[in-house]
Amino acid sequence: MGTTDAGPASAGPAGADTPETNRISHPLRPGRWAAAGLTALVLIWLGWTIAVNPNLHWDVVVAYQFDDVILDGLWVTIQLTVASMVIGVILGVIVALMQVSDSRMLRTGAMAYVWFFRGTPLLVQLIFWFNIALIFPEIGLGVPFDGPKLVTWETNALVTGFVAALLGLSINEGAYMSEIVRAGLRAVDPGQQEAAAALGMSRAKIMRRVVLPQAMRIIVPPTGNQFISMLKTTSLVSVIAGADLLTVAQRLYLTNFEVIALLIVASIWYLVLTTVASIGQYFLERRFSRGFGGTVPDTLRGRIGRNLRFSGLAR
């Protein structure tokens, strides 16, 4: 009767892979190490120079970082950002739906709105809204075309610096958001709309139940960028005394002449707001990307870094 050898041969072929043989050897890159070392030295030198520079007045920065006046301006900046984005998103959705409408008149009106408010500088729009009383000294409700007025208000009393800032920021944002929303709507497969229509769903229901939920995956990332951009764009309202963070910082340094220190105070708060918004954007994108694997390529750290580099004034 034959016997089977279950000796060392069953342990595997000679020269089987081991952790040592599987180890990948990376070639040395002296140039990369030299560049990394040089970059580290430059960053350390720059940080040290800034930290010990007596002209930056770090004691003033610390004293004003949580000053009541600065915190009031910070709160106004947050209010302006949130309110402008909410109104801008609502306007953007309405204008985007007008752009994809079958009505030529609605499409023309939407195109004219986007053309004008994207084609003129935001700073010009803010100054225009702040001086709207020069065109309309009074604002009222009544019969149109020179009919009797039921109630009127003085424009200067109604359109304050904050209201002018809100009008300028939100209406301008609506033009940008309309393009973002329109791109999201166009990205949804038309076949799904046809299938929903075949099931007897109305156009409004198709838009609400089929198109918008899928378009959100496309709309959310750029909307998050727009929100972060808005945080920094609110600094433009300082030209119309909007009482935002930069405005109050300017008022303070005009009295104590600590220009650089107070600009650093404002910059620190802008960085804090941007970082918090970046974290929120990251998790919001992950929420709307469920079921669409690989659509959120950025890490949280990468998302924060990209948003810190994103210029909100490049409009």
Secondary structure, 3 states (H helix, E strand, C coil): CCCCCCCHHHHCCCCCCCHHHHCCCCCCCHHHHHHHHHHHHHHHHHHHHHHHCHHHCHHHHHHHCCCHHHHHHHHHHHHHHHHHHHHHHHHHHHHHHHHCCCCHHHHHHHHHHHHHHHHCCHHHHHHHHHCHHHCCCEEEEECCCCCCEEEEEEHHHHCCHHHHHHHHHHHHHHHHHHHHHHHHHHHCCHHHHHHHHHCCCCHHHHHHHHHHHHHHHHHHHHHHHHHHHHHHHHHHHHHHCCCCHHHHHHHHHHHHCCHHHHHHHHHHHHHHHHHHHHHHHHHHHHHHCCCCCCCCCCCHHHHHHHHHHCCCCCC
